[in-house]
Amino acid sequence: MPPSSRNPESPARRERRRRTHQRIDSSGEPAPRSSRRRDERDPLPASPSKSRPKHSEHRRRSSRPPESKYSSSASTALSSGQLAQLDKLNDKLGYSEYDRIRQPQVNDDETRAEYDNDREREQEERERERERRRQEHRERKRRRREEEKAAAAAAAGVIQDDEVEYDNTKYKRSRRSQGRVVSGQALERGSEYYSEKDTYREDARRRDGGSSEPSYDEEARRRKRKRYICIGVAALVLILIIAIPVGITVSKKDDGSSSSSTAGPTTSGVPSNSNLDSIDPSSIPKAAQGTYLDPFDWYDTTDFNLTYTDEQVGGLYVMGLNSAWDDTTRANDNVPPLNEKWEYGTMKIRGINIGGWLSIEPFITPSFFEQFDSSDGVVDEYTLTQKLGPTQARSQIEQHYSSWVRESTFKEMQEAGFDHVRVPFSYWAIKTYDGDPYVPMVSWRYLLRAIEWARKYGLRINLDLHGAPGSQNGWSHSGHQGAIGWLKGTDGALNGQRTIEIHEQLSTFFTQERYKNIITMYGLVNEPRMTSLEVSTVMAWTQNAIDTVQGNGFDGLIIFGDGFMGLDNWQGLLSGVQNVVLDVHQYVIFNNDQLVLDHKDKINFACGGWTSQAKLSMNTNTGFGPTIFGEWSQADTDCAEYLNNVGVGSRWEGTLNMINTPGGSTSGSVLTPTCPTQNNPPCSCEGANADPSGYSDGYKQWLKMFAEAQMDSFEVGWGWFYWTWKTESAAQWSYRDALANGMVPEKAYRPDWSCDQSIPDYGSMGLPEEY
């Protein structure tokens, strides 16, 4: 296309052209590597005492952009011909005429050059964001100093006027001294820029050009004294305006926020990060600035220890942890405190999951996915972060980490009667691999903070590795929907070994003294789809993982999933291995035969079928032995948005079209409405997806009884964990919403109904079966 027919050049394109030109020095050689951004996958520079791995060095050498014949040794302006050549070079590097739109990649060298350019832009954005946070930090400190100074000056003005008679010179010097807030000629006062020297000159002009009589000085003193008194009174009133409502609010309802010495969320929900005020930015080593270890680079610093440290345990950073902890707390009066032993197998577990937090699930937080068109193909955390790009992905997802779970979350869970919390997280909390778009490591510190908040409320932790490298089941909640790449396929063995290495790090870290009372359950991998994997391969991997975790000294319970292969098929497996527990997830909505049961029969199935399965599984003659039920819900339809995948409908309405999913096919599709009425009246999701405050009393009663039936059934085993604490809109999967609407017992340990009681005939009560 001739230059004259091109679209007008965008500002972003001009910026890229400028950067490309600057990276080519006068000798025609690429700029030194040190002037460009380091590889994003190495979150911190290597220790001076250790050399980088050879493969990492090779990647850095090979990622330099190719030498260009378009460089110039002169500093004169480029000719139009040279600009046209630079356009070609930009096109070769992957930039089109439109800002941030990439052309198809040509070869590996161009991919590496493009990757470096992306990382350079991302680093610049991060530096700007870091500087913005530093400026906010400085501004907070400045405002605080001015407020303190104003109050002190007001008080000092009153005292000095009562006790001392100033002459003109002494008065002038005193006022200048009190007016100084920082050193230097030009100071910032409010929104005005002023000079100390100008202030001094103005004082002199008033004396020289006006009256020099004592009456003038006395009048000036009165005016200034009055002004400072007004400032002091105003400051006191402002403090009272802020303090009184806060005190009243806290006294009415403790929201679990931190003490005044730590940061906490503001009324807008954005963390105040006020604990950064006591941290000197220069205390962060230059090599660590902008990395995981730089608290000024964190979105939320609430309740973290911000003293810099690069200490690691098991290759995982302890940055953010406080050195002291308290294990004397208990969840409620029915259970022992953390520092006393929980008798598993005798004491029943009543637990709750925090799903959709550190491992994003579309049906729990659909807002992440609703921002895209279906043509964008964003269906899981992999494609979400890939589409957003590194900077936006971190910004959106870290804000989610910060706001979805707070200290008040654990307080509410304790008040609801829970004693355990299952915390799903994924492997990118620990590390990422080449080609991974996930936000690396950030979720690690939020996991550590959550454990400390759970400790404060006496809640024991069940760690759950929800997403393994390669995806252990190919479902969206593993992070990557589509083919299974864990223990299967080209990189299956490699991803299995990577998962073992992750457990090597995790189990080393969580065998520290501070965790022995609170991390009592350790999950190896969530829901491996053993119906699509070689069972012997999975069992060999499981034994290897158990040996790794127990070999590092973890003496709590090790949890592994049943793999959906039938509870009776676990009889005799892993016999003789101590402290291992089988994890079973029970739902009626993913099985067509159970989905079509009416309301009464669903409760009958929970009390009869699932109780029977629990008994068989707990008996080593017929099943594995120790069994927990790590997931279940009250949902009696599969109507929740994105529950069956983004862009896929429901079995209930007959719109489950799996052909639209990654690697999809007609297998698994349900295109005939599947509800108890057999579509007469028509099966509808409208009622199930309505706001729970509008549910009928009969439906609320049924949902509560269905929950209590499952609690009763699963306590035939070692106990249960409800899925999940909260959702954005899927009310029948949110214990928090159920509690607010009277659809679960007020205390999880004190249900109002059990399976030995009668079940009402909900059909005769007028409860519709089709919604």
NORBEL-V496832 format. One record per run of one state. SS is the DSSP state (a for helix, b for strand, c for the rest). FROM is the first residue (numbers start at 1). TO is the last residue. Records with the same first field share a line. If there is no record, write none. Layout:
BEGIN
SS->FROM-TO + FROM-TO
END
This chain:
BEGIN
c->1-2 + 6-10 + 23-23 + 25-29 + 31-32 + 36-53 + 63-79 + 94-94 + 96-101 + 103-107 + 164-167 + 180-185 + 190-191 + 210-213 + 253-264 + 266-270 + 272-273 + 279-280 + 284-285 + 289-294 + 298-304 + 306-311 + 314-315 + 318-319 + 321-343 + 345-346 + 348-348 + 354-366 + 371-373 + 377-380 + 405-406 + 416-419 + 430-441 + 457-459 + 468-475 + 479-491 + 510-512 + 516-518 + 524-534 + 552-556 + 562-566 + 571-579 + 586-591 + 596-598 + 619-626 + 632-655 + 657-657 + 661-669 + 671-691 + 695-696 + 715-718 + 723-730 + 734-734 + 741-771
a->3-5 + 11-22 + 33-35 + 54-62 + 80-93 + 108-163 + 168-179 + 196-209 + 214-252 + 274-278 + 281-283 + 286-288 + 295-297 + 367-370 + 374-376 + 381-404 + 407-415 + 427-429 + 442-456 + 476-478 + 492-509 + 513-515 + 535-551 + 567-570 + 592-595 + 599-618 + 658-660 + 692-694 + 697-714 + 731-733 + 735-740
b->24-24 + 30-30 + 95-95 + 102-102 + 186-189 + 192-195 + 265-265 + 271-271 + 305-305 + 312-313 + 316-317 + 320-320 + 344-344 + 347-347 + 349-353 + 420-426 + 460-467 + 519-523 + 557-561 + 580-585 + 627-631 + 656-656 + 670-670 + 719-722
END
